[in-house]
Amino acid sequence: MTVLHWFRDDLRLMDNPALYHASQQGPCLYLYILDEAEHPGGAAKIWIYHALADLDAQLQGHLLFFRGKPEDILPRLMGELDADLLTMTRRYHASGVRTDAHITDALASQNKKTAIISGNLLWEPEEISKPDGTPYKVFTPFYRRGCLNAAPPRQPLGTPVLNHARKQAKGAVSLDALGLLSGRAWENTIAQKWDISAKGAKDRLDAFTNTRDRTGLNDYAEGRNFPAKSNVSRLSPYLRFGQISAHQAWYQAAENRDRQDKQLDIFRSELGWREFSYSLLHFNPALKTTPLQPRFAHFGWIENARHLEAWQRGQTGYPIIDAGMRELYQTGYMHNRVRMIVGSFLVKNLLLHWHHGEAWFWDCLFDADPANNSASWQWIAGCGADAAPYFRVFNPVTQGQKFDADGHYTRHYVPEVKDMPGKYLFNPWEAPADLRAAAGLRLGQNYPEPIVDVKASRQRALDSFAQMPKASQ
Ligand SMILES: Cc1cc2nc3c(=O)[nH]c(=O)nc-3n(C[C@H](O)[C@H](O)[C@H](O)COP(=O)(O)OP(=O)(O)OC[C@H]3O[C@@H](n4cnc5c(N)ncnc54)[C@H](O)[C@@H]3O)c2cc1C
C-alpha cells in the first residue's frame, strides 16, 4: 500500500505517531501544502520555510510542496500518485478540523482511506473532563485533577524506518516557489537568532534540561519570571510547528529528577497550560474572535491608531513595554512575563481591543499558536476562562523594577535609556532633567514621553470595566 503523509503542525520525523503509522503500511510519499486560507503570520512563514528546508533534507529531498486549497489538491493527488492511505496528525482549530473532515469524505468516495492520528497533545481534549462530563473552565483543576489523574502521556516514539516511494506529482513546486519569504531584510535578521531545525530543537531541549548550574530547568520555578535570566526553555516555536513533541519535553525534563521535584512540576504545569489552551480551543471553536465571557462583547474598547502603532513599534515611553515589543520584532519571541505586561498595557492602560494584540502577536511571533495566542489574550483581557481579573492592571514601572531589577533586559532592547540609573530606568520622565541629559536621554526627541498616564489610564480601565453588565446577565 502506498501512503501519503501530509505534514502540517508536525514537522518532525521523531515521535510522530501519524508518520510512524504511515511507515508501517508501505512505501511513503510526503507532502506539505501552503494553504493561505490558514493565514499564517509573517514570522510563522519564515519559521515554516526553514523548518521545511530542514525536514526535506531529512527526507532526502522527497518532500512535495504544493500551494492552494488542500480540498482541491489532495483528492486529485491521491489518485494521480495511486496512494491508498492519507495520514495526518490531528489538529484542533475549527478551519483545520473542517478541512480534514471534508478531505476524509472526499477520499472515502474514491475508496481511499485517511488516518487522523493524535500526536501533538499530551492528552486529547475529550480525555480530560469534570466528573459531570463537561470540560474544565479553570486551569488548576483541569491540570491537577484532570490531566495528572488521567493515564500518563505515551512515551515518545523513535524515528521510523521510511521506505520512500519515488513518484512525480503534477503541480508540485519548489520550496522557494511557495512564496513563504518575500525578500525583506527582517526575514534574515530574525531567522539568524534561531537554529530552525530538528537539531536546533533537540539542542535547545538538551540545553534546558542538562544544566549543571542555576540556568535552565534547575531554577525554572523562580527564574522563569525574569526576562534577563536564561531559565525558560524557548521551545515554543519548535512545539508550535511540531519540530519537537510535548512528549519529548515532558519525559526528557524528568530524566535524573525526582518525580516530586519542584522545577519539574512547574515546567510540566506550563506544558499543561498549553493543553488547557487546546482544550479551550477544541470546546470553543470561536476562541480567536469571541470572548468566553459573553458580557465582554459589550465592553467599551476604544480605537486609537496612534497608540496602537506606538505599542507595536515599542515607542510608548514605558521602557519595559518598549523592550518587550522590540524583543518581539527583533527575535520573533517575547518572554512570558513581558507578554503579560505588554498585554495588560494594551488592553487596560490603552483600552485597545485584545484583537489588536492577538493579531500583532500572530504576525510577529515565531510561536504564533492558534490555541495559546487566543487563550492568552483572552486571559489578559479578563474575558477568558480562568482569566486574570479585570481589576488586575500590571503597573509597567513596578513590574520593570521587580522583574528586571538590574535592567539588563530593558537596557539591551531600549538603548535610548541604557545610561539611566536604575532608580529612573523604568520611569525616566520622573528623573531630574540634568540626570536625563547626562544619560543622553531627550524625552520627546530621542525617546517618547509616556503616551498615557499610568494612574489615570488604570482608573479609566476600572471605570469602563465597572460599566459592563454583571456576569449573570
Ligand atoms: C498575550 C500572550 C500571548 C501568548 N501567545 C502565545 C503563542 O502564540 N504561542 C505560544 O506558544 N505561547 C503563547 N503565550 C504563552 C507563553 O508566553 C509562551 O508559551 C512562552 O513564553 C514560550 O516561551 P518558552 O518556550 O520559553 O516557555 P517555557 O516557560 O519554557 O514553557 C514551555 C512550554 O510550555 C508552554 N507554555 C508555557 N507557558 C504557557 C502559557 N501561559 N500558555 C500556554 N502554553 C504555555 C509553551 O508551549 C512553552 O514552549 C502567550 C502568552 C501571552 C501572555
The ligand as a MOL file (V3000), in Angstrom:
LIG
                    3D

  0  0  0     0  0            999 V3000
M  V30 BEGIN CTAB
M  V30 COUNTS 53 58 0 0 0
M  V30 BEGIN ATOM
M  V30 1 C -0.5540 37.6730 25.4780 0
M  V30 2 C 0.1160 36.3280 25.3540 0
M  V30 3 C 0.1870 35.6940 24.1250 0
M  V30 4 C 0.7870 34.4370 24.0080 0
M  V30 5 N 0.8580 33.8440 22.7710 0
M  V30 6 C 1.4350 32.6090 22.6600 0
M  V30 7 C 1.5410 31.9670 21.3950 0
M  V30 8 O 1.0730 32.4580 20.3680 0
M  V30 9 N 2.1720 30.7650 21.3410 0
M  V30 10 C 2.6830 30.1520 22.4460 0
M  V30 11 O 3.2420 29.0570 22.3360 0
M  V30 12 N 2.5560 30.7270 23.6610 0
M  V30 13 C 1.9730 31.9290 23.8040 0
M  V30 14 N 1.8870 32.5210 25.0340 0
M  V30 15 C 2.2500 31.7310 26.2330 0
M  V30 16 C 3.6880 31.8810 26.7210 0
M  V30 17 O 4.0580 33.2160 26.8260 0
M  V30 18 C 4.6930 31.1740 25.8120 0
M  V30 19 O 4.2730 29.8460 25.5630 0
M  V30 20 C 6.0800 31.1130 26.4330 0
M  V30 21 O 6.5340 32.3970 26.7540 0
M  V30 22 C 7.0330 30.4470 25.4560 0
M  V30 23 O 8.3420 30.5120 25.9200 0
M  V30 24 P 9.1300 29.2150 26.3770 0
M  V30 25 O 9.0430 28.1600 25.3550 0
M  V30 26 O 10.4890 29.6760 26.7720 0
M  V30 27 O 8.3010 28.7920 27.6530 0
M  V30 28 P 8.5700 27.7900 28.8860 0
M  V30 29 O 8.3960 28.5830 30.0970 0
M  V30 30 O 9.9160 27.1370 28.6990 0
M  V30 31 O 7.4100 26.7620 28.7500 0
M  V30 32 C 7.4900 25.5480 27.9980 0
M  V30 33 C 6.3140 25.4450 27.0470 0
M  V30 34 O 5.0850 25.4170 27.7740 0
M  V30 35 C 4.0670 26.0930 27.0190 0
M  V30 36 N 3.6200 27.2670 27.7740 0
M  V30 37 C 4.3280 27.9890 28.6790 0
M  V30 38 N 3.5640 28.9900 29.1820 0
M  V30 39 C 2.3610 28.8850 28.5750 0
M  V30 40 C 1.1290 29.6250 28.6690 0
M  V30 41 N 0.9760 30.6500 29.5200 0
M  V30 42 N 0.1050 29.2570 27.8890 0
M  V30 43 C 0.1990 28.2040 27.0470 0
M  V30 44 N 1.3310 27.4610 26.9270 0
M  V30 45 C 2.3940 27.8030 27.6740 0
M  V30 46 C 4.7100 26.5440 25.7110 0
M  V30 47 O 4.4580 25.5710 24.7250 0
M  V30 48 C 6.1840 26.5980 26.0850 0
M  V30 49 O 7.0410 26.4590 24.9940 0
M  V30 50 C 1.3050 33.7920 25.1650 0
M  V30 51 C 1.2270 34.4450 26.4040 0
M  V30 52 C 0.6490 35.7020 26.4940 0
M  V30 53 C 0.5770 36.3640 27.8510 0
M  V30 END ATOM
M  V30 BEGIN BOND
M  V30 1 1 1 2
M  V30 2 1 2 3
M  V30 3 2 2 52
M  V30 4 2 3 4
M  V30 5 1 4 5
M  V30 6 1 4 50
M  V30 7 2 5 6
M  V30 8 1 6 7
M  V30 9 1 6 13
M  V30 10 2 7 8
M  V30 11 1 7 9
M  V30 12 1 9 10
M  V30 13 2 10 11
M  V30 14 1 10 12
M  V30 15 2 12 13
M  V30 16 1 13 14
M  V30 17 1 14 15
M  V30 18 1 14 50
M  V30 19 1 15 16
M  V30 20 1 16 17
M  V30 21 1 16 18
M  V30 22 1 18 19
M  V30 23 1 18 20
M  V30 24 1 20 21
M  V30 25 1 20 22
M  V30 26 1 22 23
M  V30 27 1 23 24
M  V30 28 2 24 25
M  V30 29 1 24 26
M  V30 30 1 24 27
M  V30 31 1 27 28
M  V30 32 2 28 29
M  V30 33 1 28 30
M  V30 34 1 28 31
M  V30 35 1 31 32
M  V30 36 1 32 33
M  V30 37 1 33 34
M  V30 38 1 33 48
M  V30 39 1 34 35
M  V30 40 1 35 36
M  V30 41 1 35 46
M  V30 42 1 36 37
M  V30 43 1 36 45
M  V30 44 2 37 38
M  V30 45 1 38 39
M  V30 46 1 39 40
M  V30 47 2 39 45
M  V30 48 1 40 41
M  V30 49 2 40 42
M  V30 50 1 42 43
M  V30 51 2 43 44
M  V30 52 1 44 45
M  V30 53 1 46 47
M  V30 54 1 46 48
M  V30 55 1 48 49
M  V30 56 2 50 51
M  V30 57 1 51 52
M  V30 58 1 52 53
M  V30 END BOND
M  V30 END CTAB
M  END
